Amino acid sequence: MFKRKNIFRPAWSLLLIIYLASSCTQPREKHAEADAPEETVRLHAYGISVDSLNVHRYSIQKGDNLASILAGFGFNGTDTERITTALSPLYPPSKLQIGNVYATIATPDSTAEIRYLVFESSKTDFVVVDLSSDTLKVYPDKKQVTLQRRYIENTITSSLWNAIIEEGASPLLAMKLSEIYAWQIDFFDVKEGDSFRLIYDEAWIDDTTFVDIVSIEGAIFTHRGQEFMAVPFTQDSTREYFDAEGNSLRKAFLKAPLDFYRISSKFSNARFHPVLKRYRPHHGVDYAAPTGTPVKTVGDGIVIEKGYQRNGGGNYLKIRHNHTYTTTYMHLSRFAKGIQKGSSVKQGEVIGYVGSTGLSTGPHLDYRVYQNNRPVNPLTMEAPPSHPVKPELRDSFMVVRDNLLLQMDSLQPKG
C-alpha cells in the first residue's frame, strides 16, 4: 500500500507546533517558492479540482534533484524510489532544469497531506503524480492554451529588434520575420526608414502567461522603398508564404547558411591565403562566427560527402540539391547528430557547427556553391524560386490575400 505523505517531516513535530502557532502560510525553507502566486482560490489547477486543497509552487534550484526534492517533502527511501521509477518514463530526472516549476497539492489542515505532486517540463507541459489513493498513478497533461491575434506596425529608426520591442511585442517576432523573408531581405542591412506591418498569433495560458509566437498571419515589409508582402497559404498540405502575386517567398536556397555572421572573405580568383602566405583562388565565402554556431543547409538535398581534410577544409560536408547545384560547408568543429553520407536534409536544418578545423586561422565557415560542377559566387548568384501558387488555386489565394489586406487596413490606427 502506498502511504501518502504530509508536506512536513515527522521529525519536525515540535517545530511544527511552533510554526503553526506563528503562521499557517509561511513557505518551507527547503524549497524556494516560484514567483507565481498560490492558486488557493482557483477551482482547478493542473486539471485537478482544488477548491478544498492548497497549491504551493516551487522552482528548482541549483543542486536540486528529484531525490532531494522528495526527501524534502518527507518521503522515505522506498517511496522516493517508487515515485522516481514511475515518473522517469514521462519526466526523466536528468531533464530537471534550474528554474523549472514543481508543485504540491495538499490538504489545507494542519497535516498538510500531499495528495498530488506536479512537475512542469515546460510552460505548457507537466506530469502529475497522483497520491490521492493507495495506488500510485502518474500521467502527463498540458495546460490549456488560447490564441490571441495581434497587429503591430512601426518604422525602423535603429534596428528591427528595437522597433518590435517599442511596440510592446516579443522580440521573437524579429526572428520569425527574418525566417519568412530569408531570401528577399538581408536583415543585417535594414535601413532607417524601413517599416513593417504584420498580423500574428500569440499563445497564452490563462491570458496571463505568454508562451510563444504561434504564427505570422500576414506581413508587409518595406525595405529601401520596396514593399514585400507575405501571405500564408496552404497547397499540397504545406503552409508557406507567398508574395502578392502568388510567388513563393521560399527560394531553393537560403541567403546564408548562418543566422548571425560577419563576412570575413569573399569569393575571389586571387585571394592572399592567411596560412599559406600566397595568392590562390578562394571560390567561396568565409563567414566569421563563434565556434559552435549552428550551420544550416541552404536547401533540401542529400549529403554526398562527409569527411576531414587535414590540410584543407577540415571537417566538411558536401550536399547535392539537384542535378544542377551542390554546396560545401568547411572547417566545421563537429557535425550535427545523425548527419551521415546519404542523409536527406531539409532547408534550414542544422548540419554542423562553426569551427576552425583544417587549414584555418580562426573559427569561421567556408561556404561554397557549385553550379554544374563549376564554382559560383554565393553572394551574387540568382537562386531558382520554389513553386508558385498553382493555377487551379490562384482564385482561392487571391481571396486570402485580399482578406488579409482588408484586415490589416481595419486594424491600422486611424489618424
Protein Blocks (a to p, Z undefined) as FASTA:
>chain_A
ZZdddfbdfklmmmmmmmmmmockbccfklccdfbdcfklbfbgghiafklcccdddddd
ehiafklmmmmnopafklmmmmmmmmmmmmgfklpcghiacdddddfbfnopafbdcddf
bfkbccdddfkbmbdcdddddddddddddddddddfkbmmlmmmmnopafklmmmmmmmm
mmmpccklccehiacddddddddehhlacfbdfbdcbdcddeehiacddddddeehiacd
ddfkopafbdfbdfbfbfbdcdfbdcdfbdcdfklopacdddbddddddehiacddfbdc
ddfbdcddfklnmpaddddfblmbccddehiabdcehiaghiacdehiafbdcdfehjdf
bdcddddddeehiacdfklpccdddddddfklmmmmmmmmmmmmmmmmmmpcgZZ
